[in-house]
Amino acid sequence: MNTPDTQFKLRLPAELKAKLDDQAAAAGRSLSAEIVYRLELSFAAGQYRGAAEQGLGLATQLAETVKVLQRQLKERDEAMQRMSAFIDTMGARMDELQKAVATPKKSKPKP
C-alpha cells in the first residue's frame, strides 16, 4: 500500500486512548483519523488564538478611548454649565444696567 502519510508508534495513557476510541466511534472515524482530526483542530485553534488576542488588544484600546472621550464630555458639560451660569449672571447685570439707564435721575433743586 502506497501512502504519503508517515507511520510511527505512539504511546498514550490508557484512559486517553479509551476516550479517543469512544470519540472516534461516535464520529464514525478510525482512531488514526480521530487523532489527526484533533491535532488539526489544535493547530487551527492556535491561529484563532492569535487573532483573538489581537482583537482583545483592540477592544482594550477602544475601551480606553471611550473612557477618555467620556471624561472629555463630562469636562465639556461642566464648562458649558459654568458658561451658562456666567451668561445668566451677565444677563441679570445687563437688565440692572438697562433699568438704571432708563430711570431718570431726579435732579436736586438748585439753592
TAVEN-V89524 format. One record per pair of residues at least 12 apart in sequence whose ideal C-beta (glycine too) atoms are under 10 Angstrom apart, sorted by the first residue. I is the first residue (numbers start at 0). J is the second residue. Records with the same first field share a line. If there is no record, write none. Layout:
I: J ; J
//
This chain:
4: 31 ; 35
6: 31
9: 31 ; 34
11: 30 ; 34
16: 30 ; 34
18: 33
19: 31 ; 33 ; 34 ; 37
20: 33
21: 33
22: 34 ; 36 ; 37
23: 36 ; 37
//
